[in-house]
Amino acid sequence: MTSPIYKIVPAELWRDAERSGQFLGAPVDLADGYIHFSTARQARETARRHFAGQDGLLLVAVDPAALGAALRWEPSRGGDLFPHLYAPLATAAASSVRPLPLGADGAHVFPDEIA
């Protein structure tokens, strides 16, 4: 079994995508030309760096095998390989969509399977 990859996304953007059946990306994705994802190991740092203090977020899990050749693993932060999707994301490809709330300390509260 392939480990899921994760997209942190404002709930409103994801709910809009669910109505159309595809997620085209958040503003940063559209500017960069691909949809940014993180592995379980990378997700907390992604939240800390790019979503600090933001409420109303969702954590969307996707099986990378379902994304085909449009998914590329490319070096980013410190040379670490990150999954980037060069196509719209079909919302039906999400294996789970969960709230990503802020904890009392201001950090996002991740599910237990996120390292």
Secondary structure in CASP SS format (residue, H / E / C, confidence):
PFRMAT SS
TARGET T0000
AUTHOR 0000-0000-0000
METHOD secondary structure of the structure
MODEL  1
M C 1.00
T C 1.00
S C 1.00
P C 1.00
I E 1.00
Y E 1.00
K E 1.00
I E 1.00
V E 1.00
P E 1.00
A H 1.00
E H 1.00
L H 1.00
W H 1.00
R H 1.00
D H 1.00
A H 1.00
E H 1.00
R H 1.00
S H 1.00
G C 1.00
Q E 1.00
F E 1.00
L C 1.00
G C 1.00
A C 1.00
P H 1.00
V H 1.00
D H 1.00
L H 1.00
A H 1.00
D H 1.00
G C 1.00
Y C 1.00
I E 1.00
H E 1.00
F C 1.00
S E 1.00
T C 1.00
A H 1.00
R H 1.00
Q H 1.00
A H 1.00
R H 1.00
E H 1.00
T H 1.00
A H 1.00
R H 1.00
R H 1.00
H H 1.00
F C 1.00
A C 1.00
G C 1.00
Q C 1.00
D C 1.00
G C 1.00
L E 1.00
L E 1.00
L E 1.00
V E 1.00
A E 1.00
V E 1.00
D C 1.00
P H 1.00
A H 1.00
A H 1.00
L H 1.00
G H 1.00
A H 1.00
A H 1.00
L E 1.00
R E 1.00
W E 1.00
E E 1.00
P E 1.00
S C 1.00
R H 1.00
G H 1.00
G H 1.00
D C 1.00
L E 1.00
F E 1.00
P E 1.00
H E 1.00
L E 1.00
Y C 1.00
A C 1.00
P C 1.00
L E 1.00
A E 1.00
T H 1.00
A H 1.00
A H 1.00
A E 1.00
S E 1.00
S E 1.00
V E 1.00
R E 1.00
P E 1.00
L C 1.00
P C 1.00
L E 1.00
G C 1.00
A C 1.00
D C 1.00
G C 1.00
A C 1.00
H E 1.00
V C 1.00
F C 1.00
P C 1.00
D C 1.00
E C 1.00
I C 1.00
A C 1.00
END
